Every structure is written in C-alpha cells, then in structure tokens.
Amino acid sequence: QVQLVESGGGLVQPGGSLKLSCATSRSIFNHYNLGWYRQAPGKQRELVAGFTGSYKTYADSVKGRFTISGDQAKHTVNLQMDNLKPEHTAVYYCNSNPTISLPWGQGTQVTVSS
C-alpha cells in the first residue's frame, strides 16, 4: 500500500524555486516525525530537512534556502526550495525522521540546470 507520495519536482533554472509536497495519511502524519531526503547520482541518501515534534532541522548545505512545513488539515509535508543551484539536483524523498520502518516512495526528481 502506498504510504508516502512525493510530487512537485521538475526542471528549473539556477536561482529558481520549487515547492515539493509529500502526501500522507492522517495516521502517518500524526504518528511519525517526517522529513525530506535526497539522493544525487553516485551519492548516499541524506536528510535535507526534518521535523522533530514541532522543531525543524536542516542540513547545513541547504540552511537558509529550504523551508520545511506541515499542513495538519491536509496531512502533507512540504519543502519550499528557493535560490536553487545545480548541486541541488537529486531525487527527493519523504520518510520518517529518522528512518524507521516506512517504505521509500518513488521520490520526485529535481533538476537545476540552465
């Protein structure tokens, strides 16, 4: 059964913006800390931004550029990405923070290129 569905990726130019969305069930939203991960070609998957309760943490590389948020009513977790650079190119995934037992979804591709 699909539990996490990522969307919002695409091709953008350097300096552009994207908003990613992770659709979850109400039960998943309320029972897990959730976050966004990314995996670039040839690199290990890493946590980009995540919730711990109402607290938010960010990877140093994206601090000040990315903003994570949650929508209680829609049980979605969003990632606003501003001032994108080519090195942000990756497949972005949502999952629990930290990862525990939820399966990985298909992710959404973000490509930053001129």
Secondary structure, 3 states (H helix, E strand, C coil): CCCCEEECCEEECCCCCEEEEEECCHHHHHHCCEEEEEECCCCCCEEEEEEECCEEEECCCCCCCEEEEEECCCCEEEEEECCCCHHHCEEEEEEECCCCCCCCCCCEEEEECC
